[in-house]
């Protein structure tokens, strides 16, 4: 009767160890090998949605390490990694979350690695090398920043909340997101825009933000940070009654979540 829980714990511990190793190696590479003349290698949704040569190299480093350790696992990476796998475990990888920050030499970028099974995220690691921080969480075991337990701030009213958000790369989407932010700003303490969804979710977990929302994220943007935020006591979701998704991602302290989620729904934060 106890074999299955022990087996599950062993799996989660193994996945965490691999995620930490991959994130640490990629972080050192990205920090130390960044060329002074770093340029854009490709664009995606628009001319300002960029990929650098370092994104591509870091994803290869991460996927190579994971494949060596667990060759039967699936892979889903922002820069094109796509392996179905046969083990039931899928890795969701963003080699540089905050690529524009990285391109410009700003410190707010991170490596995000999550491992999930049957649609449930078991392990999440977000490494922010320039901040000297590794956020990690295992399902049901809490969240940590380096060796300290991470915990959301005590709940406060919406008018006293520090809220972070982000903007997409398509002009029409940015215009709508700016309008939502314009209407929301008078109703909260203040707004922040850091440029990395993974770091914003982790900052909610660490009590540095009261809430975060954004439209247009992909699974590799939020998979690890979502688990870390939830394990630190945050609530996460999309539109009221829906899970977080590319349409809308919301994370907040329990006392703020429903208020913010409902207000964002009224403001149309879930559509362009």
N, C-alpha and C positions, 0 to 999 in steps of 0.2 A: 504493500500500500504506500510505502514511502519512497519507492524507487523513482517514480515519475517526478516528484518535486526535486529530488536530488539531481536527476538528469537535467531538468530544466535550469536549475541553479548553475550547474556546470556549464551548460550552453551559454547562459547569459554572461558568466564570468569570462568564458573564452572569447565571446564576441566583444566584450568590453576591452579585454587585453589587446586584441587585434586593432580595434578602433583607436585606442590610445597610442599604440605604436605607429599606426599609419598617420594619424594626425600630427604626432610629434615629428616624425621624419619629414612630412610634407611642410610643416611649419618652419623647420630649420632650413630646408631647401629654399622655400619662398622668401624667407627673411634674408638669408645669407647670399643667395645667388641672383637676387634681383638686379638686372643690368641697369646702369644709369640711363641708358638710351632706350628703355623699354618702350615698345610700340604696340600698336594694335595688329593682331594676327588675322582677325576676322570680325565680322559683325553678325548680329542675329536678327532681332525684330526690327531694328532701325539702325541708322548710322552711329548712334550714340550708345547702343547696346553692344558692348565690345567683348571680345575674347583676346587675351594676350597669349603669347607663346608659353608663359609660365602657367597659365590655367591648364593648358593642354599637357605640359610636362608633369605638373603636379597630379593631375588625374591619372596619368599613366603610372606614376609612382605608387599612388594609393591602390589602384585596381590591381597592379602587379603584386603588391604585398598581400592583399587579400586573397587573390587567386592562388598564390603560393601556399598560404595557410589553409584555405578552404576552397579547393578547386570546384566543388559542386554547387557553390552558392551563386545566386543571381546578383547582377550588378545593374544599377541605374545611376548614371552620372550626368551632370549638366552638360559636359562637353562631349557627349556622344557615347559613353560607355553603356552598353545594353546587352546583357547576358541573361537569359531566362533562368538557368540553373535548375537543379533537380533536388536540392536538399530541403527546400521550403524556406530557406533564409534568403532575404534580399537585402543588399546594401544600397543605401541611397546617399549619394556623395555630391557635395559641392566643393571642388578643390579650392576655389577662392570665392567666398561670399562677400561681396563688396569689391568687385573687380575694378570699378572706376576709382574707388579710393586707392586701391593698390597701384593702379596705373599712375595716379597723381602723387604717389608717395605719402598718402594720408594713412594714419595708423589703424583705422577702423575697418579691418578686414579679417576674415577667419576661414578656417577649414571646418566644414561641417560633415560629419559622418554618422549615419544612423543604420542600425540593423533591425529589420522587421521580419515577422513571420505571421502568415495568415492575416495580413493587413494590420497587425498590431506591432508598434515599435517597442522593441525590447531594450535597446541600448542607444544612447545618443551621446556624442562627443562633439564639442565645439571648441576649437583651439584658436585663440586670438594672440598670435606670437608677439605683436608689438605692445600688447598690454601685459604680457607675461602670465596669461591666464588660460587654464584648461577647465572648461565646464564639462561635467559628465553626469549622466544619470542612468540607472538601471531600473526597469519597470518594477515598482513596488518597493524600492530601496532608497528613495530620496534622491536629492540632487546636491552636487558639490561644485564649488569653484576652487580649484587647486585642492587643498586638503580641508577646506572649511565647508560646513554645511551651508547650502543656499536656501534662503527662505524669503518669500514675498513680504512686502511691507504690510503693516496693519491696514485694514480697509479704511478708506477715507471717502468723502463725498466727491462727486464728479467735479465740482467746482474747485477742489483742491488737488486734483490729479495732474501729475506730470505724464503726458502721453506722447509716445513716439509714433511716427508713421514713416512711410516711404512713398516714392512716386515712380511710376513706370517710365518706359522709354518712348512710347507712342504719344504724339502731341495731343490727340484727342483725350486719351486717358489721363495724361498729366493735367490737362485743363479741368477735367471733372474732379480729379483728386484735389487740386488746388482749391476748387470751390467748396468741397466738403471740409477741408481744413480751415478755410476762411470762416465758415459758419460755426465750426466747432471751437475755434480758438477762444472766443469770448466766454465759452461755457466751461473751460478747464483752467487749471493753474497756468500751464504753458504747453507748448508743442516742441518736440525735438525731431530732428531728421538726421540719423546717423549714417545711413547708407549700407547697412548690413542687417538683413532680417534676422539672421542667426544670432548676432550679437544683441540686437534689441530684445529678442525673446529671452536670452540669457540674462540681460539686465533687468527684465521684469522678475526673473527667478531670483536674482541677487538683491532685490529691493532697491534698485537704482532708478527704476521707472515704476509707475503705478499701472501703466497699460501700454499696449502697442496694437496697432491695426494697420493693415495694408491690403489692397486689392492687387491681384496679378501675380502672386507668388506661385512657385512650382514646388512639388514635393521635396526636392533637394534643398530648397531654401528654408523650409520649416520643419522637416522631419525630426532632426535632432533637437532643435531648439524648443519645439512643442513639447517633447517628452521632458526636457529639462525644466521648462516652466511649470508643467503639471506636477512633476515630482517635488517642486519647491512650493507647491500650494496654490498655484494660479489656476484659473479656469480658462479654457481655450475653446474656440468654436468659430463658426462662420456667421451666416444670418441666423436669426433666432430659430432654434430647433434643428439647426444643421451643423455638421462638423466643419472644421476649418477646411478650406479648399482654395484653389486658385481664384475663385470668385471673391472671397473675403477671408482674411485671417484676423482673429481678434484674440488677444491674451490680456488678462487683467487679474488683479486681486479679486477674491470672491465677492467682496462688498461692492465692487465697481462694475463687474463684468456685465450683469444684466442691464444696468443703466446705459453703459457705453454701447453695448451691442444693439439695444433698442434705438438709441439715438442715431447710430450709424446707419441702421436700417431706414430710419425716417429720412436721413440725409441722402440716401441713395449711394452709399459708399461701395455697394456691391455691383454697380454697373457703370459703364462708361457714358 
